[in-house]
Amino acid sequence: MEAIQIEYPNDFTEYELRDSGGYAKLERFGKYTIIRPDPRALWKPSLETNIWGKADARYAFDAKTSGTWDSPPDDSSWIIAYKEIMFLLRPTEFKHVGVFPEQAVNWNFLENKIQGKPLKILNLFAYTGGATMVGLKNGASVTHVDSAKSAIEWAKENIKLSHLDQKPVRFIQDDAYAFVLREERRGQTYDSIILDPPRFGRGSKGQVFKIEENLPLLLTACNNILSRAPSFLILNAYTADLSPVALYNLVSGVFGSRAKKIHVSEIALKESGPLQRLLPSGITIKVTF
């Protein structure tokens, strides 16, 4: 195993992590600045309280999984861009706004790996379609899978905004594991697979996904639907319960015999403030075949 690296985006001009600390983060998404909780921000904020007080909106949890926005943005939705792809943002009850900016490091990897090649990509837990749009923009065909109808519709809006709706994309509302097993039975294969599983989730028919229990099964099934000459696989994990070493051991055990390289990194967001601290934002494993 190579040394674990830290990666963070430095080219997402319409996103800014202005400050973090006190179990929260102060972020700018385009024209709006918002405050959201983040349990990893254990330290003290570096900016003055009055700067945080100027935020357009603040999210607070009412329960373990949902909450409310205090004085939400004036617009119910707004648009930001990353390079040539567009994201429609809106505040949700789960604190998310429609994009995970730290994923820009993986979008750049996708861009470099595809480079116009007509790869057949499977995007699991695909959410609002950031990776899907990067794939389409660079010449791949993408199967976009998410169990939530709302996420599928949101991704369609983003793809239309980005003028990619005429590209080869297939939307599937389904449980990721059930879909992969079905593709295996059909004899379908993919050149590349992207997985962004939650710690806990439910499929379209109520199937329960727990990352510690179900990820090994899902990765094994994914290995069975990779093409004979695959290009890459990307796995993201946001839970603090899994270490990079544990994920590396799992991934290498499944794909090690055919992988040329397994790259492990902690992805982060870098503050624009005076301290320029890094806020941990997950683990990414990139497998190159």
Protein Blocks (a to p, Z undefined) as FASTA:
>chain_A
ZZddddddfkbfkbccfbgcehiacddehjbccddddfklmbccfbdfklmmmpfbdcdd
fbfmbccdehiafblbdcddehjaccdddddfkopaoiafklmmmmmmmmmmnnopacdd
ddehklnommmmmmmmnopacddddfbfklmmmmmmmmmmnopmmpccddddddfklmmm
mmmmnopacfbdcddddfbdcdfkopacdfklmmmmmmmmmmmmgcfbdfbdcdddfbfk
bcfklmmmmmmmmmmmmpfbdcddddddddfbfnopacdebdcddddZZ
